[in-house]
Amino acid sequence: MLSTGLPHGAVPRLERPGPLRDRVYEALLELITTRALQPGQHLVESELAGHLGVSRQPVREALQRLNTEGWVDLRPAQGAFVHEPTEEEADQLLTVRTLLEAEAARLAASNADSKGVQALEEILAEGLKAVEADDVDAAVVLNARFHAKVMELAGNAVLAELAAQVDRRVRWYYTPVARQRGEQSWIEHREMIAAIAARDEQSATRLMREHTEHTRRSYHARGGN
């Protein structure tokens, strides 16, 4: 087995046209975000290049960019490794996420129409199905989609831009606790939808703050589960 530990066929070969270095970067970032590449895992240029069907040069450039952004650690004489986030890093990120998401929920309650509420309910239904099927990958994607939809309904472009900057790291931290949060997370989503539909800004803010705090606490407690 390759030391990168990727399942056979998990990564599609990249198409040649276009900015290859950017596409390699996006592919590697997605693998890290979804934890197909685990924190602390050794990243071997030649093996990653083989998985992606490219030369080592764009992989090297992508790893350097990921290092600059804090996703990868480049260690002298050892190579590249997926960054292992500290508890403090996670806490700071998830605390900022709580602030952004709570304000988004308040604005969504003020601005959302019936079409927006229906869109949230459709994501909720899909999320509950994913939990029932124990499809963690789908649950993570749908959780991100739900929060992105709330952000969209908030209608604040600056807030959305700030949230987008932390979105991938939120997914990174949420993935290891997604099964633990399970159905309860979606029950909390349902309560938020009701508050948004009722245009209850205060309840929507409180529910979102409590919801994101539950995720933050679950992340810190994950080692004991």
N, C-alpha and C positions, 0 to 999 in steps of 0.2 A: 504494500500500500504506500502511496505517496505520502510524504510527511505533511503535506498541506491538508490531507484528510478529507478531501471533497468527494462526495459520492460520484460514481461514474455517470456521466451524462448530466450532471447537475448544472454545469455552466455551458451555455451555448457558445460556439465559436463566433467571434465578432466579424461583422462584415468589414471588408477592406475600405470601401469609400468613406470619406469623412475624417474628422480629426481623431485619429486612432488613439493618441495618448489620453484624450478626454474620455473616450469610450472604455478604455482599459481602466481608467480611474473610476468611472461610474460603476463598472462591473465589480471591481474590488471593494468599493465602498458598500455596495449592496450586499456582498458576501459577508462583510464585517458587520454591517448593521443587523442583518438577519441571524448572525452568529453561526453561519455556515463555516466561517473562519472564527475560531474562538479566541477570546482574550488570552494573550500570552503565547499564542500559536506561532511557530516559526514559519516565516514566509520565504520560500525558496524561489528566486527569480525564474530559474529554468523550468521548474514545475508549474508555476503559475502561467508562464508563457505557453507551455504545452497545453494546459487546460483551456486557455483562451485562444489558442491558434495564432499567436503572434510571436514576434521576436522578443528578446529580453529587453531591448532598449525602451519601448513604451512602458513595459512593466516597471523598469527601474525609475523612469520619470514619474510614473503614477505613485510608486512607493515614496518617492521624495516629497511629492505633494501631500500625500496622506500623512507623512511625518510632520510636515509643516502645520497641518490642521489638527494634529493631535490624535489621529486614528492609529498611527503606526509608530513604533519606536525603532530607530536605527541605532544599533549598538556596535561600536568599533570592534572589528575582528570577530563579530558574532553574526551580524546580518540584521534582517528586518523581523520584527515581531509585532503582532497585533497588540495595541496598547491595552494594558490592564487598568481600568479606571479605579481610582481610590474611592473610598466611601465619601470623602469630602467632596470630590469632584461630582459624584452622583448627587449628593445632597444639594450642592449649589445649583446644579442644572435643574433638578426636579423642583426646587424651591422657586426658581425663576419661572418655570413652566406653570406652577400654580398661580402665580400673579397674572401671567398672560391669559391663561385659560379662564380664570374667574372673571376677568374683565370682558372677555369674549362672550361668555355666557350671559352676562348682564346686558351687553349690547344686542345679543341675539334675541333675548326676551323683549327688548324694546323694538326691534326691527323686523323680526321674522314674520312671514305670512304663512298661510295654510300650506302652500306648496313647499316651503322650506321645512315646516314641521313634518310633512309627509315624507320628505326625503330622509329626515332623521329616523322616522319610524321604519322605513324600508331598510336602512342600515342596521337598525336594532334587530329586526327580524332575521337578517342574515347572520348577525353576530351571535344570536341565540342558537341558531342552527349549527354554527361552527363550534360553539362550546359543547353542544349536545353530541356532536360527532368527534369531539376531542381533537379538533383540527387547530392546533396552536398557531401554525403559520397564518391560517386564514383569520383567526381571531385577532392576531396582532395587526394584520393589514386593515381589517374592518374597524378595529379600535382607532387606528390612525385616521381612517376615513371619517369616522364619526366626529372626532375632534376637529378635523380639517373643515368639515361641513359647518360645525358650530362657528368656527372662525370666519368662514365665508359669510354666514348669516349675520355676523357682527357688523360687517360692512365697513371695517376700518382698515384701510390699506397698510398703514404703518404698523399696526398691531399684527396684521397677517404676515408682513415681511419679517418682523421680529420672531414670530412663532415659527416661521419656516426655517429660520437659522438654527433652531433647537430641535426641530421635528425629528431628524434622523437620530440624534442622540437620545431623544425620548424613546423612540422605537428600540434602540439598542438596550436601554435600561429596562424597558417594559417586557421584552421577550422572555427573560428568565423567570418572571413572575406571572406571566400570562395565564398559565394553567392554575396557579394558586389563586389568582383573582377570579378566574372562571366566571360563573354565572352572576356572582355578586356584582362584578363590574358592570354587567349589562343591566342589572336591576337598577343600579345607580344611574345609568344612562337613561333608562325609562323615566325615572323620577325627574331628571333634568329636562327631558322632552316635555313632560307635563307642565313644568314651571315655565318653559319657554312658550308653550302653546297658550298658557294663561297670562302671558305677558307680565309675569311676576319676577321683576328684576332682582329683588332682594333674595328670593328663594333660589333662583337660578344661580346667582353668585355664590351663595352659601353651599349649595349642592355640588357645584363644580369644585369649589375649594376643598370640600370634604373628600370628594372623589379623587382628586389628584393627590391629596395628602395620604389617602389609603394606599395608593400606588407607591408613593415615596417610602412609607413605612414598610410596606411589603418587600420592597427592594432591600432595605437595610436588614430585614429579618430573614431573608431568603436562606441564609446558611443554616438556619435551624430547622428548616422544613424538609 
